Amino acid sequence: MHSQPALLRRLGLADAVFLGLGSMIGAGVFAAFAPAAAAAGTALLIGLALAAIVAFCNATASAQLAAAHPTSGGTYAYGRAELGPWWGFVAGWCFVIGKLASCAAMALTFAAYAAPPGWERPVAVVAVAALAAVNYFGITRTALLTRIIVVFVLMTLAVVVAAGIDAEGIPDVWRGVQLLRTDAVDAGAYGILQSAGLLFFAFAGYARIATLGEEVRDPRRTIPRAIVLSLGIAVGVYGVIALTVLATLGPAGTAVSLAPLADTAASPGWPWAEPLVRVGAAAASLGALLALIAGIGRTSLAMAREDDLPRYFAAVHPRWRVPHRAEVAVALLVIAAVLLVDLRGAIAFSSFGVLIYYFIANVAAWRQAARARLYPRALQALGAAGCVALVVTLPTLGVIVGALVVLVGIGYRAIRLWAQARR
């Protein structure tokens, strides 16, 4: 179908797990608990459980699809194969636009922790350019750097937990249960669902493994295992951190904190802990940004191969075996977004695209034949319903802007097909 050289299968199970963790254990764990606590108080723990359930349903759908279609492109490729070209295009378009915004958000989050006041945007631009260069010179370099970042971030989170225990001791479980019950009643279903929507995006990186399907060894076995393993580890980490922060700062203190994990680390009077956590937050943002840039480049490659993006981006570098033109274009677009948008706007715009992407993944997995099925259809039905429910929690402006951009993409493809038909 195309004459470009293929990507090489260089990644094993451990590489894939670390890439998934690098995408999930990013800026979200350092920032998402404050707005979630504002929405639901201690009941954010219920929201976290709901987010984990939806994420698990989406992860199993992605794993099942990736095992049957071990190629680059993620749900773009799966949607084309299982549902048709239009479904695949919408999924790929939503992934690219949503994750470009996510990259901008991660870069801005990194700069908020690492840059001196007034220098946030220039530092974010330098970070994007540097990580794009890492991706350009090969996926094994991406996997190695991601491992280093993930290990450092996990060590940082361990310091947060130790600080919380030193400050407050072992939490009173019965008192916590009573507070959880009270906050759940006060927040109501909408508040809990809103907290789930805020926390869900901290999990959304597991499908990054699927977008690298053409570079994973033994993909039918490796990809499903890597997705479930990385998600399980992330859920456990988030649960421990949520309990620690709530027990140390309380739900009200968590809700008003600009940096709840840094405040938790500072609570026992450890002067070295807070700056360490800030460095960890910056590293986590870089890890997520690194994996995001790689995933967008591979999806753009797959779309260009099918002419859903310009064929120019279908090139694979003859030496480094990466989609180098797509990588450069992604870096330039993210830099433009960093210079033009704010953090809140980037996150809202990204959320819409991510949820549509996973909704299509669940529908595609639902349609798979019995011989390709690894998980029951009930999980895909629950995942699709969860995506719709979480879309409802998004700000109205984010939904409107996201829908308009999706319509622009659909219009672009319709015009291209019309022009081809007239030739």
N, C-alpha and C positions, 0 to 999 in steps of 0.2 A: 504494500500500500504506500510505502514511502522508502526512499533510498538512503535516509540518514542512518549512521551507525547506531546500534542499540546501546542502551545503558547496561552496565555490568552488574551482575548479582554479587555484591561484595559484603552485604550486611547479614550477620547472624542474629540469633534470638536476643542475645544480650544487647547488641547494637540497637535493635528495633525497640526493645523495652526502654532503653535509656533515651532514645529519640522521643518516645511517647511521654516519658516522665519529664523530659525537658520542655515539652509543649504544655503539659498540665501544671507542673509545679513551677509556675512562673509568677508574674506580677499579681495574679488573682489571689493567691494565698496571703499576700501581704496587704491587699487593699479591699478585698470583697467582704470581709467580715463586718466592717463598719457600716456600710449601707444595709447589709442584711440584718444587722442588729437593730438599726433604725426602723426597719420594716416590720420586724417580728420579735425583737427582744431575744430572750433565751430560746424562743421557739424557732430561731434560725436553725437549731439542731434538727427540727423536723424538716425545715426547708432543705437542709443539707442532705438528709436522707432521701427526700423526693428527687432532688437534683441527681443524686447518685443512682437512683432507680432509672430515671430517664436516660442518664448517661450509659448505664449498663445495657439498656435495651438498644440504644443507638450503637453501642460498641459491638454487641453481638451481631446486629444487622451488618455493620461494616466488616466484621470479621468473616461472616458467611459469604458476603459478596466478594471480598478480597480473595478468599480461598478459591472461588470459582473463576475469578477474573484477575489473575496476578499480573497486572500491568499498571503503568503510571496513569494517574488521573483520578483515582478515588471514585466518588459517586458520579462524576462526569462519565467515566467509562462504564460504570455499573448501570446507570440510568439509560444510557444508549443501548446497552446489551439487553436489558430486561424490560424496558418500558418504551424505548424508541428515542430517536435523535433529539426531539424537542425537550423531553424530560431531562435527558443528559445535558443538553445545552443549559437549561435553567439551573440545574445543579452546579455545573462548572462555573457559570457566570456568577451565581451567588457565592460560591466558594472564593473565587478570585476577588470580587469586589469586597466581600466581607472580611477576608483575611488581609487584604491590603490595608483596610482600616484597622484591623487588629495589629498589624505590624507597626502602624503609626502610633497606636495606643501603647504598645510595649516599648517603643523607642522613647516616647514622651515620659513613660513611667520610669524607665531607667534614668533619664536625664533629671527627673524630679528628685531622685535619690542621690545622684552622683555629681550633678553640675552645680556650680555656684549660681546664686540668684542672677537672673538676667541672661544666663548662658544656656538655658535648657534646650532651646531649639537647635543652636549650632552643635551642641554635644550630641543630641539625638541624630542629627544628620551624619556626623562622623561615625556613630555606632552603626547605623544602617550601612554605610559604605564599607566599613571594615568587615562586617559579617557577610555582606554580599561577596566580598573578595574571598572569604574563607570558603563559602559555598562554591564559588567559581572554580576553585582548584581541587574539587573532588569530594564526593559524599563521605568517604572514609575520614577525611579531615573534619567534616561536619560532625560525624558520629563521635570522634575522639574528643573534640572540644565540648560537645554536649555532655559526655560522661563526666568530664572534669567539673563542669558547671553544676550538674545535678548533685554530685557528691558534696561539693562545697555548700550548696543550698540546704541539703539535708542536714549537714553538720550545723548550719546556722539555726535551722528549726529546732534541732536538739537543744541548742543553747536557750531558745525561747521557752521550751518545755521545762528545762532545769530551773530557769529563773522563776517561772510561775510556781513551781513546786516549792522553791526556797522562800518565795514571798508569802504564799498562802497555805502551804502544806497540801495534804490530800483533801480534795473537795468533799464537802458534806453531801453525800449522794442523795439522801432523803430530802434535804432542803432544796437541792437542785431539781429534783422531780417535782416538788411543790411549785417552785418558781416557773418551771417549764409549763406546767398545767395552767397557771395563771396567765402567763404571757401568751399561750396558745389561744386562750379565750379572748384576751384583749386584742390580739392581732387579727383574729378571724382568718377565714380561709384565704381571702385575698392577700393579706399581709404575709402569710406563710408562703403562698404561691409566689409572691413577689420576691421574697428572700430566696426561694428555690431558683427563680429566674436569674437573680444576681449571682448566685453561687454556681449555677450550671456552667457558666462560661469558664470557670476555673478548670473544668473537666474536659473542655472541648478538644484538647490536643490529641486524644487517643487515635482519631482517624488520620492523623498525620502519618502514622505508620502505613496505612492503606495507600496513601498517595505515593509511597515509595515502593509499591509492589513490584516494579520492574527491577529493583536493585536489591531485593531480599532473596537469600538462598532458601530453597525448599519452601516457597511462599504459602502453599496450601496448609502446611503444618506450622510454619513460623509465624505468619501474620495473625491468625486467630489467637494463638497462645500469647503473643507479645501484646496484643490489644487488651486482652482480659487481665494479664499480669500487671501491666502498667496502670490500668484503671484501678485494680484492686489495691495496689500500693498507694496510689494517690488518695483514694477514699480513706484508707487508714490514716495517712498523714494528716489529711484535712480534719478528720474527726478528732484526733488528739490535739491538734492546734486549736480547734474551735472550743473544746472543753477547757483548755489551758487559759485561753484569752478571756473567756466568759467568767471563769472562776477567779481570775486575777483582777480584771478591770470591772467586772459586772456588766450586765447588758447595757445600762445607761452609759457607763464609761467607754465601752466598746463602740457604741453608736456615735459618740462625739469625737472619737480619736481620729486624727489624721493618719496616724501610723500605729495601729493597735499592737502589732507584734513588737515594734521597737519600744512602745510604752510598757508592754509586758516584760520585756527583757530588762528595762531600767527599774522595774518596781522593787527588786530586792536591794537596790543600791549598788549594782555592779556597774561601775563607770565605763568599763570597756565593752559591755554587752550591746548597748544601743548602737554605737557606730558599726559594730560587727554586723548587726541585723540589717542596718542600712546598706552595707556592702553586699550582704546576702540578697537583699531585695533587688539591688542593681544587677547582680549576677543572674538571678532568676529571670529577670526581664530580658537580659541578653540571651539566655538559653532558649526561652520561648520564641524570641525574635529570630534566632538562628534557624530553629526548626520550621517556623512559619515561612520564611523566605524560601527554604528548600521545597516545602510542600506546594507553594504557589507556583514556583518554577516548573515543577513536574506536571501540575494540572494544566498550566498554560501550554506546555509541550504537547500534552495529549489533545487539547482543544485545537492547537495549530495543525496537528497531524490530520484532523478531520475537517480542516478549513473553517472551524468555528471561531478561530482567531487567525490573523494573517499567517500564511505558510512560512513567512520569514522566521517565526518563532519556533518552528519545528526542528531547527538545527541542533545537533549534538556535537560538542567539541570533539575533534578526532583524537586528542590526547587525553584530556581530563574526563571525557565521557559524561559531561553534564550539559543540560540545556542552556548554554551560555548566553544566547541572545535573550531568552526569556528571563534569565536571572538578572541581566543588566536592566531590562525593561522594568522588572519588578522593583529593583532598587531605586530607579529613577522615580517611579510612581509613588513609592513609599516616602521618599525624600520630599516630593511635592506635597504629599498629605501632611507630613510633619510640619512643613512651613505654613500650611494653610488652615488646618483644623485644630480644635482643642481636644483634650483627652476625653471629656464626656461625650462630645459629638462623635468621636471616632468609635467609642465603645457602643453607643446606641446604634450607629449605622452597621457595625459589624454584627451585632446580635441578630438583627433581622435576617441577614444573609446566612448566618450559621444555622439558624433554626429551619429555614427553608431547605437548606442543603441536607440536613439530617432527616427531615420529613420525607424527602425524595428517596433517601437511602432506605428508610423503613418500608416505603411502598415498593421499591425495587426488590428488597429481600422477601417481602410478602409474596411477590409474584414468582419467585424461584421455584423450579420443579423439585419434587421430593428427593431426587438423587443428589441435589446440591445442598439440601437443607441440613444445617448443623444445629439449629435451635428451633423451638416451636413458634408457630405463627403468632401466638398470643403475645410474645415479646415484641414483635414488630408492630402489632396493633397498639400496644401500650406505648411504645416509643413514638409512633406517629401522633397519637392523642396527646402525649406529653409535650411534643414540640408545639402543637397548636395551642395548648394551654399556656405555655410559657410565652408564646408570641403575644398573647393577650396582656401580659404584664408589662410589655415594653412601652416606653413613652410614645404618645400618639405621633409626634413629629418624626421619631425614628422610623415608625412603621410607614408613614407617608413617603418619606424620602427614600427608604429602602424599596418600596413598591414602585416608585417612579424610576429608579435606576434599573430595576428588573425589567420594566416595560421598555426602557431604552435598549437594553440588550436584546429583548425579543424583537423589537423593531429593526435593529441592526441585522439580525439573522434573517428576518423576513425579507428585507431589502436585498440582501446578498443572494438569497435563493431565487428571488424574482429576477434579479439581474442575470443569474446563471441560466434560468429557464428561457430568457429572451435571446441568448447567444445562439 
